[in-house]
Amino acid sequence: MKDIFITTSVILGLISSFVYFIAILKGEARPHRTTRLVFLLISTLITLALFAQGNRVAVWLSAVSTFQSVVIFLLSIKYGMGGRSKTDIFCLLIAFIGIASWQLTKDPLIALYFAIAADFTGIVPTLIKTYHFPHTEVWIFYFLDVCAGVFNLLATNEFIFNQFLYPLYIIVINLCIVFLIKRKTVSKIIKNQRRRGY
């Protein structure tokens, strides 16, 4: 069962990647350049950290994320937006601090913590962009990543904090972006339900 969950997680991650690649090329999505550069650095860091600590479950989701990050970053150079604001520069600095901290500690577990913190900082520009311009993102991409995270979490045999931390983070952060993209639709549904007396 564990192998089925891992395989499903990886497949969903790959499908979400191609959904986003196509959306970018069609002009339906405009990835934030800073976020994508940070994701490229951090996803590589997380994959190395998970591999070094012997995690053979979450590392698969992370490896797919690294592949995804490489392609999306390359596409964002031409089709993306942002990358020069003070927030962008600040996020890059935090990411570099996370990477430097990893190099100094040489501890895979601490590296994972720094990587996730830097990853979150890196996604801040996308959160801001999505709040102001929800039409520049594709919700299905992030939702598929939520599903991939859930299956990866289900594949974890031992619910030890460091084993499920990364998949849990992936689930939560992607759900936040899905909400930001779809919040106006959700708001309309709630208003309609209230009008009908539900």
C-alpha positions, 0 to 999 in steps of 0.5 A: 500500500505504501508503494501505491501511495508514493507512486500516486503522489509522484504521478500527481506531482508530475501531472500538476507540473505539466498542467502548470507548464501548459498554462504558462505557455498559453498565457493563463499563468504568470509565475513569480520569478523570485518565488520560482528562483527560491523554489529552485534553490530550496527544493534542491536543498530539501531533496538533499536533506531528506535523502541525507537523513534517510527519508525514502518517502517524502524525498520522492515528492521533493524530487518531483518538486525539484524537477518542477522548479527547474522547468517553471523557473526557466519558463518564468524568465520569459513568461513570469512577472516580478523579481525586482521589488524590495520584498523579492530581494528580502525573500532572496536574502532569507533563502540564501541565509537558509542555504548558508545555515544548512552549509554551516550546520551540516545537520540534515534535520536542521537543514530541512527546517531552514529549507522549509522556512526559506521556502515559505519566505520564497512563496510570499511574493506569490502569495502577494501576487495571487492576492492582488492578481488571482487570474495569474495563477491556475488553482488546479496546479496547486490543488494537485500538489495538495493531493500529492502531499496527502498521498505522500503523507499517507505513505509515511509508516511512522508518524515522526515529526521530521518524516511528515513535516515536509508533506504537511507543509506542501499541503497547507501552503498549496491550500492557501494559494488555492483559497487565494485564487478561488476566494471570490468564487467561494465568497459568491457561493457563501453569499448566495447560500445566505440569500437562500436562507441556508 
